[in-house]
Amino acid sequence: MGDPLLSRATELYRQGLIEAGVEGAAGAVPPPLRPLGRTSFHVVVAPSAEPAGAMQATVGTLDQLSLGAWMERDKQPHGLICECTSIAVVPGAPEGTTELLYRSVYVFARRHGAENLVAAVDPMTLDIFREEYGILFRALGPITTRLGFDSLTVGEELGLLEAGLRAQRPDFYDFLTEPFTDNERHRFGLGPRMGTLA
């Protein structure tokens, strides 16, 4: 790292994780050393002006993100990755809250040059993504228990996710890509909205 204080802080961070029994602790990157300005918080506000849901996303390389330790080596994505480690939706939130969060994170990922999207989810959520939304995530590692909950790291290349959506859920593809300008659609290789093809 070059700076002896940062190097020592990293050693202490990793030592604490090792003592806590966290897998992959020896290579963990402390949060302050992860890319600045690449983390975003996405919030959906209900008509009552109260927050209905929130999601955190970070863009970086695998060594800068937290989910790499939970992935099998041969399934780890390369290049820039958008990582989603947490989502919260209040009980009774308006219909469409989670979909708005998904769209916001997807747009953030594309606009920040991410090539892959990964997330930590409840194992049953993988089936919901695939069957209900047409988001063809794949498991990137085994089911693990974190903070007392079963968790599965899932992900895929953005281009493959988009192709799957165009084929299986063109309506949801149009919803996700709606915020992009024509220039962005061209730059990202998205083509026209599926609803405009007849």
C-alpha positions as CSV (number, residue, x, y, z in Angstrom):
1,M,0.0,0.0,0.0
2,G,3.0,2.3,0.5
3,D,1.7,4.1,3.6
4,P,2.8,2.3,6.8
5,L,-0.3,3.5,8.7
6,L,-2.6,2.2,6.0
7,S,-0.7,-1.1,5.9
8,R,-0.9,-1.5,9.6
9,A,-4.7,-0.6,9.6
10,T,-5.2,-3.3,6.9
11,E,-3.3,-5.8,9.0
12,L,-5.4,-5.1,12.1
13,Y,-8.7,-5.2,10.0
14,R,-7.7,-8.6,8.6
15,Q,-6.5,-9.9,12.0
16,G,-9.9,-9.0,13.5
17,L,-11.7,-10.9,10.7
18,I,-9.5,-13.9,11.2
19,E,-10.2,-14.0,14.9
20,A,-13.9,-13.8,14.2
21,G,-13.5,-16.8,11.9
22,V,-14.4,-15.0,8.6
23,E,-13.4,-17.0,5.5
24,G,-11.2,-15.1,3.1
25,A,-10.1,-12.7,5.9
26,A,-6.5,-12.8,4.9
27,G,-7.2,-10.9,1.6
28,A,-10.1,-8.7,2.8
29,V,-10.0,-5.0,1.8
30,P,-11.0,-2.6,4.6
31,P,-14.0,-0.4,3.6
32,P,-12.0,2.8,3.7
33,L,-9.7,1.5,1.1
34,R,-12.4,0.5,-1.3
35,P,-13.1,2.9,-4.2
36,L,-14.4,6.3,-3.0
37,G,-17.4,7.7,-4.8
38,R,-18.3,4.3,-6.2
39,T,-20.8,3.3,-3.5
40,S,-24.4,4.5,-3.9
41,F,-27.5,4.2,-1.8
42,H,-30.8,3.9,-3.7
43,V,-34.0,4.9,-2.0
44,V,-37.6,4.5,-3.1
45,V,-40.0,7.0,-1.4
46,A,-43.6,6.2,-1.0
47,P,-46.4,8.7,-1.9
48,S,-46.5,9.5,1.8
49,A,-42.9,10.9,1.5
50,E,-41.7,8.1,3.7
51,P,-38.8,5.8,2.6
52,A,-40.3,2.5,1.3
53,G,-37.1,0.7,0.5
54,A,-33.3,1.1,0.2
55,M,-30.5,-0.7,-1.5
56,Q,-26.7,-0.3,-1.4
57,A,-24.5,-0.8,-4.5
58,T,-20.7,-0.5,-5.0
59,V,-18.8,-0.6,-8.3
60,G,-15.2,-1.9,-8.3
61,T,-12.9,-4.8,-9.1
62,L,-13.2,-8.1,-7.3
63,D,-10.4,-7.3,-4.9
64,Q,-12.2,-4.0,-3.9
65,L,-15.5,-5.6,-3.1
66,S,-16.8,-7.8,-0.3
67,L,-18.5,-10.7,-2.0
68,G,-15.4,-12.1,-3.7
69,A,-14.5,-14.3,-0.7
70,W,-17.9,-16.1,-1.1
71,M,-17.4,-17.0,-4.7
72,E,-15.8,-20.2,-6.2
73,R,-12.6,-19.2,-7.9
74,D,-13.7,-20.5,-11.3
75,K,-17.0,-18.5,-11.2
76,Q,-15.5,-15.2,-10.1
77,P,-16.3,-12.3,-12.6
78,H,-13.6,-10.1,-14.1
79,G,-13.4,-6.4,-14.8
80,L,-15.7,-3.9,-13.2
81,I,-18.4,-5.4,-11.0
82,C,-21.5,-3.8,-9.4
83,E,-22.0,-5.5,-6.1
84,C,-25.3,-5.4,-4.1
85,T,-24.9,-6.6,-0.6
86,S,-28.0,-5.2,1.1
87,I,-31.7,-4.4,0.4
88,A,-34.4,-3.4,2.8
89,V,-38.1,-2.9,2.0
90,V,-40.5,-1.8,4.7
91,P,-43.6,-4.0,5.4
92,G,-46.6,-2.7,3.4
93,A,-44.4,-0.8,0.9
94,P,-46.1,0.2,-2.3
95,E,-46.2,-2.4,-5.1
96,G,-43.2,-2.0,-7.4
97,T,-40.8,-0.8,-4.7
98,T,-38.3,-3.7,-5.2
99,E,-38.5,-3.3,-9.0
100,L,-37.7,0.4,-8.7
101,L,-34.7,-0.5,-6.5
102,Y,-33.5,-3.1,-9.1
103,R,-33.8,-0.5,-11.9
104,S,-31.9,2.1,-10.0
105,V,-29.0,-0.2,-9.3
106,Y,-29.0,-1.5,-12.8
107,V,-28.8,2.0,-14.2
108,F,-26.1,2.9,-11.7
109,A,-24.1,-0.2,-12.8
110,R,-24.4,0.6,-16.5
111,R,-23.6,4.3,-16.1
112,H,-20.5,3.5,-14.0
113,G,-19.1,1.0,-16.5
114,A,-19.8,-2.3,-14.7
115,E,-19.5,-5.4,-16.8
116,N,-21.0,-7.7,-14.2
117,L,-23.7,-7.6,-11.5
118,V,-23.4,-9.6,-8.3
119,A,-25.6,-9.8,-5.2
120,A,-25.9,-11.6,-1.9
121,V,-29.4,-13.1,-1.6
122,D,-31.5,-15.6,0.3
123,P,-31.1,-18.9,-1.7
124,M,-34.8,-18.9,-2.6
125,T,-34.5,-15.5,-4.1
126,L,-32.4,-16.9,-7.0
127,D,-35.4,-18.8,-8.2
128,I,-37.6,-15.7,-7.9
129,F,-35.1,-13.6,-10.0
130,R,-35.0,-16.3,-12.7
131,E,-38.7,-17.3,-12.8
132,E,-40.6,-14.2,-12.0
133,Y,-38.3,-11.4,-13.3
134,G,-36.4,-13.3,-16.1
135,I,-33.1,-12.1,-14.4
136,L,-30.9,-15.1,-15.2
137,F,-28.4,-14.9,-12.3
138,R,-26.4,-18.0,-11.5
139,A,-24.9,-19.1,-8.2
140,L,-21.3,-18.0,-7.9
141,G,-20.6,-20.0,-4.7
142,P,-22.1,-22.3,-2.1
143,I,-24.8,-21.4,0.4
144,T,-23.2,-19.9,3.5
145,T,-24.6,-18.6,6.8
146,R,-23.8,-15.0,7.5
147,L,-25.1,-13.1,10.5
148,G,-27.4,-16.1,11.2
149,F,-29.0,-16.1,7.7
150,D,-28.5,-18.4,4.7
151,S,-26.9,-16.4,1.9
152,L,-26.0,-17.1,-1.7
153,T,-23.7,-15.0,-3.9
154,V,-25.3,-14.7,-7.4
155,G,-24.4,-12.8,-10.5
156,E,-23.8,-12.6,-14.2
157,E,-22.4,-10.5,-17.0
158,L,-24.7,-7.5,-17.7
159,G,-24.9,-8.4,-21.4
160,L,-26.1,-11.9,-20.7
161,L,-28.6,-10.6,-18.2
162,E,-30.0,-8.1,-20.7
163,A,-30.2,-10.8,-23.4
164,G,-32.1,-13.1,-21.1
165,L,-34.5,-10.3,-20.2
166,R,-35.1,-9.4,-23.8
167,A,-36.0,-13.0,-24.6
168,Q,-38.0,-13.9,-21.4
169,R,-39.4,-10.6,-20.0
170,P,-39.3,-7.9,-22.7
171,D,-41.7,-5.8,-20.6
172,F,-39.4,-5.8,-17.6
173,Y,-36.4,-5.2,-19.9
174,D,-38.2,-2.0,-21.1
175,F,-38.9,-1.0,-17.5
176,L,-35.2,-1.4,-16.5
177,T,-33.8,0.4,-19.5
178,E,-36.4,3.3,-19.6
179,P,-34.2,5.9,-17.8
180,F,-31.5,5.7,-20.5
181,T,-31.2,8.4,-23.2
182,D,-31.0,7.3,-26.8
183,N,-27.2,8.1,-26.7
184,E,-26.8,5.8,-23.7
185,R,-28.9,3.1,-25.3
186,H,-26.5,3.2,-28.3
187,R,-23.4,3.4,-26.2
188,F,-24.4,0.4,-24.1
189,G,-25.6,-1.6,-27.1
190,L,-29.2,-1.8,-25.8
191,G,-31.1,-1.2,-29.0
192,P,-34.7,0.0,-29.1
193,R,-37.2,-0.6,-26.4
194,M,-38.8,-4.0,-26.9
195,G,-42.3,-2.5,-26.9
196,T,-41.5,-0.5,-30.0
197,L,-40.7,-3.6,-32.0
198,A,-43.7,-4.8,-33.9
